[in-house]
Amino acid sequence: MLKLEDTYLHQGKRRALVQEIRAKGIKSERVLDAILTLPRHFFFDTALISHAYEDKAFPIGEGQTISQPYTVAFQSELLQIKSGDRVLEIGTGSGYQACILHILGAEVFTIEYQKNLFEKTQRFLKRLGIEMHLFYGDGTGGLPQHAPFDKIIVTAGAPVVPEALVSQLKIGGILVIPVGDRKRQTMVKITKKSAKDVTKEEYEGFAFVPLLGKDGWKG
Ligand code: SAH
């Protein structure tokens, strides 16, 4: 089993990564600090570990990827996490984004669709000693039994905004979701102004693995 060791070399590479994503436009010091705090190499398979501090997505098994650090920072910044926020993530994957939300003070609920990945990440987070609520299944229906949420983040590319997710947001809540085709997506930030009204902001140029399930892509 991989030793969870965070050396000066890793820390130095992490500082350089934070400078890189700052230069790309991330402004939130809290988000940048969270990226600086969390050893991204812990979330990598041994064979790829030397790449952990490149600003790129990498395979994590089951055909899935750990998101690019810039993208993790971008989505986290849009969510404006406050301490104590109840946050739902669709697409646990490696658990990296979920841990960033945890460091930002959120109570994290996260759902993963791939059974093997769910089990692997559950074991790993236990070993790290990070506590959050992990669920296995299709996240496109949200988590009605734990709703409403202050914030919801989707970390796979969706064909449409699943209605259930908007309905499980508190008034004033924020949903951040990449929407587009299977290869390229626009980041959509939805703020729920009232039970009926939402506002939308859009940011182009993202590439996620597909969101599957009921309101996702088929197969
Ligand atoms: N947030 C992750 C990124 C993982 S990639 C990280 O930090 O590592 C996106 C993940 O979404 C994949 O693990 C994929 O299996 C998962 N996924 C795809 N469709 C899903 C669905 N309908 N419900 C829950 N998870 C889903």
Residues whose N, C-alpha, C, O or C-beta is under 5 A from the ligand:
A	BS01	SAH	Q64 T65 I66 S67 I90 G91 T92 G93 S94 G95 Y96 Q97 I111 E112 Y113 Q114 G137 D138 G139 T140 T155 A156 P210 L211 L212 G213 G216
